[in-house]
Amino acid sequence: MSERRVDAPSLLINGGGGLADIAESARLAEEAGFASAWTTEFYDRSATISLAAMAAATTKITLGTAIAYAFGRTPLVWAAEARDLDELTGKRLILGLGTGTRRMQQDWHGLDGEHPAPRMEELVPLLRRLLRLHEGPIAHDGRFYRLHVSPTVPVGPPPRTDLPIYLAGVNPRMIQAAGTVGDGLVGHPLFTPEYVRDVARPALRIGAERRGREHAVPIAGYLTCSVNEDRDAAREAARVVVAFNSTVKTYRVIHRHHGWEDHAERIRERWVGGDFAAAVRAVPDEMLDAIALAGTAEEVRERYAERWAGVYEHTLLWPPAFGGMDAVRAVVGAFSDDARPSS
C-alpha cells in the first residue's frame, strides 16, 4: 500500500449489507489508502458493533461513527462502550454522536425530543468526566441527566481521556453545540459547499467563541458518491439518495438556503404519497450536482477536485447503500491511491 496522503478521502459505510460487508468495506478502504472509515446507525444496525467489526478487519485506518444515536444509550453506557472501542481499535476511534430527528427521538427512543442541543451540551462534558472515572467518584445532577457513580472496585484509566467526540448537526444551533463541546462536526448528506461556507463554518466559529477556543473544530462531512460505468445509472442511484433525504422537514433549512423549497415539497409529497419514482424524478440536475458526486470514475474524480476538495477536513464518501458491495468497490476504486493523480 502506498503512503497515505493528507488529501486522501474517507469512506462512509452503510450497514445494510451486514457485518461481513461492513468489515470488508473497511478493509478495502484501508488497503486503498483512505484516511478513515466510518459507520452508521439506524433502527436495524448498531454503530458500535459495526465499528468493532471494522476494527477486527483493519490495523491502521482511523475509524469513526457517523453517527451513533447520542440519546439512545445512557451516559454511563456510552462512556463504557467508547472506552472499549478505543481499546479495541488501538486508539483509532472517533466517536461521532447525533440526535436524529425529533420524530426519531420520540418514536424510536421514547424521548420527548425537546431541546436536543442543550441536552447534547450536557451529555458530552459528562461523557468526558466518565472517561476519567479512575480519578474518583462522579456526582451529576443536571437538567437532562442524573448520575451518581462511586466505584466499589478500582477503575483503570481508559486508553485515552481525550478521545475525540464529533457531533452531528444541520441547523445552526446544533452546529454551534458541536463547536462548543465537540471535537468536530459530522456534516449531513444534503450539505453543499455553499451551506458549509455560509452556515456551518460560521456556526462552528460562534460555538468555538462561546468556549473560548481560538479555532473552530473540523468537519467530517457526508458526500453521496455514486460511481458506475453507466453514467445514467450512477446519477439515478444518487438521485434516489437525495430524494430520500429531502423528504425530512428537519433538513429543509438546507433547501431554503439554496431556494429549493418548492423542489423539496414536491419530492416529499410524492414520496409520502407512495410514488417513489416520481419523487426521484423531482430532484433536478442542479440540486443533484450541488449535493452529490455521480457519474463515471473519471467524472467523479474531476468533480471532486473542482467542487469538493478542501470543503471538509474529512470527506466521507458515501456509496448508495442499496448498491451493495459493488457500489462500495466502485467508490473505493475511483479514489484509491492508485487511481488518484499525484499532487
C-alpha positions as CSV (number, residue, x, y, z in Angstrom):
1,M,0.0,0.0,0.0
2,S,1.3,3.4,-0.9
3,E,1.8,6.1,1.7
4,R,-1.5,7.7,2.8
5,R,-1.7,11.4,1.8
6,V,-3.2,14.3,3.7
7,D,-5.9,14.8,1.0
8,A,-7.0,11.1,1.0
9,P,-10.8,10.8,1.3
10,S,-12.6,8.7,3.8
11,L,-15.3,6.0,3.3
12,L,-18.8,6.1,4.9
13,I,-20.1,2.5,5.2
14,N,-23.8,1.9,5.4
15,G,-24.8,-1.1,7.4
16,G,-27.4,-2.6,5.0
17,G,-25.2,-5.4,3.8
18,G,-24.5,-7.0,7.1
19,L,-21.4,-7.0,9.4
20,A,-19.3,-9.1,7.0
21,D,-19.7,-6.4,4.3
22,I,-19.1,-3.6,6.7
23,A,-15.8,-5.2,7.8
24,E,-14.8,-5.9,4.2
25,S,-15.5,-2.3,3.2
26,A,-13.3,-1.0,6.0
27,R,-10.5,-3.4,4.9
28,L,-10.8,-2.3,1.3
29,A,-10.7,1.4,2.4
30,E,-7.5,0.8,4.4
31,E,-5.9,-1.1,1.5
32,A,-6.8,1.6,-1.0
33,G,-5.1,4.3,1.2
34,F,-8.2,6.0,2.5
35,A,-7.7,8.3,5.5
36,S,-10.6,6.8,7.6
37,A,-13.7,4.6,7.5
38,W,-16.9,5.5,9.3
39,T,-20.1,3.5,10.1
40,T,-23.7,4.5,10.7
41,E,-26.6,3.6,13.0
42,F,-30.2,3.0,12.2
43,Y,-33.1,1.0,13.5
44,D,-31.6,-2.2,12.2
45,R,-27.9,-1.6,12.8
46,S,-25.7,-0.8,15.8
47,A,-22.8,1.6,15.1
48,T,-20.8,0.4,18.0
49,I,-21.0,-3.3,16.9
50,S,-20.3,-2.3,13.3
51,L,-17.2,-0.4,14.4
52,A,-16.0,-3.4,16.3
53,A,-16.3,-5.5,13.2
54,M,-14.3,-2.8,11.3
55,A,-11.6,-2.8,13.9
56,A,-11.2,-6.6,13.6
57,A,-10.7,-6.2,9.9
58,T,-8.1,-3.3,9.9
59,T,-4.9,-2.3,11.7
60,K,-4.1,1.3,10.9
61,I,-7.0,3.3,9.4
62,T,-8.9,5.7,11.6
63,L,-12.4,4.5,12.4
64,G,-15.4,6.6,13.3
65,T,-19.2,6.5,13.9
66,A,-21.2,8.9,11.7
67,I,-23.4,8.7,13.5
68,A,-24.4,6.8,16.6
69,Y,-27.6,7.9,18.4
70,A,-26.4,10.1,21.4
71,F,-29.6,9.7,23.4
72,G,-30.2,6.0,22.7
73,R,-27.8,5.0,25.4
74,T,-27.2,6.3,28.9
75,P,-24.0,8.4,29.5
76,L,-22.6,5.6,31.6
77,V,-23.1,3.0,28.8
78,W,-21.7,5.4,26.2
79,A,-18.6,6.0,28.3
80,A,-18.1,2.3,28.8
81,E,-18.6,1.5,25.1
82,A,-16.3,4.3,24.0
83,R,-13.6,3.1,26.3
84,D,-13.9,-0.5,25.0
85,L,-14.0,0.6,21.3
86,D,-10.9,2.8,21.8
87,E,-9.1,-0.1,23.3
88,L,-10.3,-2.5,20.6
89,T,-9.2,-0.1,17.8
90,G,-5.8,0.7,19.4
91,K,-6.8,4.4,19.9
92,R,-8.1,4.8,16.3
93,L,-11.6,5.8,17.3
94,I,-13.5,9.0,16.6
95,L,-16.9,8.9,18.4
96,G,-19.5,10.6,16.3
97,L,-22.8,11.2,18.0
98,G,-26.1,12.6,16.6
99,T,-29.6,13.2,17.9
100,G,-31.6,12.0,14.9
101,T,-34.8,13.9,14.1
102,R,-37.3,14.8,16.7
103,R,-39.6,12.0,15.5
104,M,-36.7,9.5,15.8
105,Q,-36.1,10.6,19.4
106,Q,-39.8,10.3,20.2
107,D,-40.8,7.2,18.3
108,W,-37.6,5.2,18.5
109,H,-36.1,6.1,21.9
110,G,-39.2,7.2,23.8
111,L,-37.9,10.7,24.5
112,D,-39.8,14.0,24.2
113,G,-37.4,15.3,21.5
114,E,-37.2,18.7,23.2
115,H,-34.1,20.8,23.5
116,P,-31.6,18.5,21.7
117,A,-28.8,21.0,21.5
118,P,-28.7,21.8,25.2
119,R,-29.1,18.1,26.0
120,M,-26.1,17.4,23.8
121,E,-24.1,20.2,25.5
122,E,-24.7,18.5,28.8
123,L,-24.1,15.0,27.6
124,V,-20.6,15.4,26.0
125,P,-18.9,17.0,29.1
126,L,-20.5,14.3,31.2
127,L,-19.0,11.6,28.9
128,R,-15.6,13.2,29.3
129,R,-15.9,13.1,33.1
130,L,-16.9,9.5,32.9
131,L,-13.8,8.7,30.9
132,R,-11.9,9.9,34.0
133,L,-13.8,7.7,36.4
134,H,-10.5,6.3,37.5
135,E,-9.8,9.7,39.1
136,G,-12.7,9.5,41.6
137,P,-16.5,9.4,42.1
138,I,-18.8,11.4,39.9
139,A,-22.0,13.2,41.0
140,H,-24.0,15.0,38.4
141,D,-27.5,16.5,38.7
142,G,-28.2,18.3,35.5
143,R,-31.1,19.5,33.5
144,F,-31.3,16.2,31.5
145,Y,-29.1,13.7,33.3
146,R,-28.7,12.5,36.9
147,L,-25.7,10.3,37.5
148,H,-24.0,9.3,40.7
149,V,-21.2,6.7,40.4
150,S,-18.8,5.7,43.2
151,P,-16.8,2.8,42.1
152,T,-16.6,0.0,44.6
153,V,-13.6,-1.7,42.8
154,P,-10.6,0.1,41.3
155,V,-11.2,1.5,37.8
156,G,-8.3,1.6,35.4
157,P,-7.6,4.5,33.1
158,P,-9.0,4.3,29.6
159,P,-6.8,4.3,26.5
160,R,-7.4,8.0,26.1
161,T,-9.2,10.5,28.2
162,D,-9.1,12.9,25.3
163,L,-11.0,10.6,22.9
164,P,-12.3,12.8,20.0
165,I,-16.1,13.3,20.1
166,Y,-17.8,14.7,17.0
167,L,-21.4,15.9,17.0
168,A,-23.8,15.8,14.0
169,G,-25.7,19.0,13.2
170,V,-27.8,20.5,10.4
171,N,-29.4,23.6,11.9
172,P,-27.2,26.4,13.2
173,R,-28.0,25.9,16.9
174,M,-26.9,22.2,16.9
175,I,-23.8,23.1,14.8
176,Q,-22.9,25.7,17.4
177,A,-23.2,22.9,20.1
178,A,-20.6,20.9,18.1
179,G,-18.3,24.0,18.1
180,T,-18.8,24.4,21.8
181,V,-18.5,21.0,23.3
182,G,-17.4,18.7,20.4
183,D,-14.1,18.0,18.8
184,G,-15.7,18.1,15.3
185,L,-18.9,18.3,13.3
186,V,-20.4,15.4,11.3
187,G,-21.9,17.1,8.3
188,H,-25.2,15.9,6.7
189,P,-25.5,14.2,3.3
190,L,-27.5,17.2,2.0
191,F,-24.8,19.7,2.8
192,T,-23.3,21.7,-0.1
193,P,-20.0,23.6,-0.2
194,E,-22.1,26.8,-0.1
195,Y,-24.1,25.7,3.0
196,V,-20.8,24.7,4.7
197,R,-19.3,28.1,3.9
198,D,-22.3,30.3,4.7
199,V,-23.9,28.4,7.6
200,A,-21.9,25.6,9.1
201,R,-18.5,27.3,9.4
202,P,-19.9,30.5,10.9
203,A,-22.0,28.5,13.4
204,L,-18.9,26.5,14.4
205,R,-17.0,29.7,15.0
206,I,-19.8,31.0,17.2
207,G,-19.7,27.8,19.2
208,A,-15.9,28.0,19.5
209,E,-16.1,31.5,20.8
210,R,-18.6,30.5,23.4
211,R,-16.0,28.1,24.8
212,G,-13.1,30.5,24.3
213,R,-11.5,28.4,21.6
214,E,-9.1,30.1,19.2
215,H,-10.0,27.8,16.3
216,A,-13.3,26.2,15.1
217,V,-13.5,22.4,15.1
218,P,-13.1,20.3,11.9
219,I,-15.9,18.8,9.8
220,A,-16.4,15.2,8.8
221,G,-18.9,15.6,6.0
222,Y,-21.0,13.0,4.2
223,L,-20.8,13.2,0.4
224,T,-23.1,10.9,-1.6
225,C,-20.9,9.3,-4.2
226,S,-22.3,7.1,-6.9
227,V,-19.8,5.6,-9.4
228,N,-20.8,3.4,-12.4
229,E,-19.5,2.9,-15.9
230,D,-23.1,3.6,-16.9
231,R,-23.3,7.3,-16.1
232,D,-27.1,7.4,-16.1
233,A,-27.3,4.5,-13.7
234,A,-24.9,6.3,-11.3
235,R,-26.9,9.5,-11.4
236,E,-30.2,7.7,-10.9
237,A,-28.8,6.0,-7.8
238,A,-27.5,9.3,-6.3
239,R,-30.9,10.9,-7.2
240,V,-32.7,8.3,-5.0
241,V,-30.4,9.2,-2.0
242,V,-31.0,12.9,-2.4
243,A,-34.8,12.4,-2.8
244,F,-35.0,10.3,0.3
245,N,-33.1,12.8,2.5
246,S,-35.1,15.6,1.0
247,T,-38.3,14.2,2.5
248,V,-37.3,15.1,6.0
249,K,-38.6,18.6,7.0
250,T,-35.9,19.0,9.6
251,Y,-33.4,19.3,6.8
252,R,-35.4,21.9,4.9
253,V,-33.0,24.6,6.2
254,I,-30.5,23.5,3.6
255,H,-33.1,23.6,0.8
256,R,-34.2,27.0,1.9
257,H,-30.6,28.3,1.7
258,H,-30.5,27.3,-2.0
259,G,-34.0,28.3,-3.0
260,W,-35.0,24.6,-3.3
261,E,-38.1,24.6,-1.1
262,D,-40.5,24.0,-3.9
263,H,-38.4,21.1,-5.1
264,A,-38.3,19.6,-1.6
265,E,-42.0,20.0,-1.1
266,R,-42.8,18.2,-4.4
267,I,-40.3,15.4,-3.5
268,R,-41.9,15.0,-0.1
269,E,-45.5,15.0,-1.4
270,R,-44.8,12.3,-4.0
271,W,-42.7,10.2,-1.6
272,V,-45.2,10.3,1.2
273,G,-47.9,9.5,-1.4
274,G,-46.1,6.3,-2.4
275,D,-45.0,7.4,-5.9
276,F,-41.3,7.0,-5.2
277,A,-40.3,7.1,-8.9
278,A,-41.9,10.5,-9.3
279,A,-40.2,11.7,-6.1
280,V,-36.8,10.7,-7.6
281,R,-37.6,12.4,-10.9
282,A,-38.5,15.6,-8.9
283,V,-34.8,16.0,-8.0
284,P,-33.5,18.5,-10.6
285,D,-30.0,18.1,-12.1
286,E,-28.9,21.4,-10.4
287,M,-29.8,20.1,-7.0
288,L,-28.2,16.7,-7.6
289,D,-24.9,18.1,-8.8
290,A,-24.8,20.6,-5.9
291,I,-25.2,17.9,-3.3
292,A,-23.7,14.7,-4.7
293,L,-21.0,13.1,-6.9
294,A,-22.4,10.9,-9.5
295,G,-21.0,9.5,-12.8
296,T,-18.1,7.5,-14.1
297,A,-15.0,7.2,-12.1
298,E,-13.2,9.9,-14.1
299,E,-16.2,12.2,-13.8
300,V,-16.5,11.9,-10.0
301,R,-12.7,12.4,-9.5
302,E,-12.8,15.6,-11.6
303,R,-15.9,16.9,-10.0
304,Y,-14.5,16.2,-6.5
305,A,-11.3,18.2,-7.4
306,E,-13.4,21.1,-8.8
307,R,-16.1,21.4,-6.2
308,W,-15.4,19.4,-3.0
309,A,-11.6,19.2,-2.4
310,G,-10.9,21.2,0.8
311,V,-14.6,21.7,1.8
312,Y,-14.2,19.2,4.7
313,E,-11.3,18.1,6.8
314,H,-12.7,14.5,6.5
315,T,-14.7,13.9,3.3
316,L,-16.9,10.8,3.9
317,L,-17.6,9.3,0.5
318,W,-21.0,7.5,0.8
319,P,-21.9,4.9,-1.8
320,P,-25.6,4.3,-2.1
321,A,-26.5,1.6,0.4
322,F,-28.8,-0.3,-2.0
323,G,-25.9,-0.8,-4.4
324,G,-24.2,-3.2,-2.0
325,M,-20.6,-4.1,-2.2
326,D,-20.5,-3.3,-6.0
327,A,-21.2,0.4,-5.1
328,V,-18.5,0.3,-2.4
329,R,-15.9,-1.2,-4.6
330,A,-16.7,1.3,-7.4
331,V,-16.1,4.3,-5.0
332,V,-13.0,2.8,-3.4
333,G,-11.6,2.0,-6.8
334,A,-12.3,5.5,-8.1
335,F,-10.5,7.2,-5.2
336,S,-7.8,4.7,-4.3
337,D,-4.2,5.8,-4.1
338,D,-3.5,4.2,-7.5
339,A,-6.5,6.0,-9.1
340,R,-5.9,9.5,-7.7
341,P,-3.4,11.6,-9.7
342,S,-0.2,12.5,-7.8
343,S,-0.3,16.0,-6.4
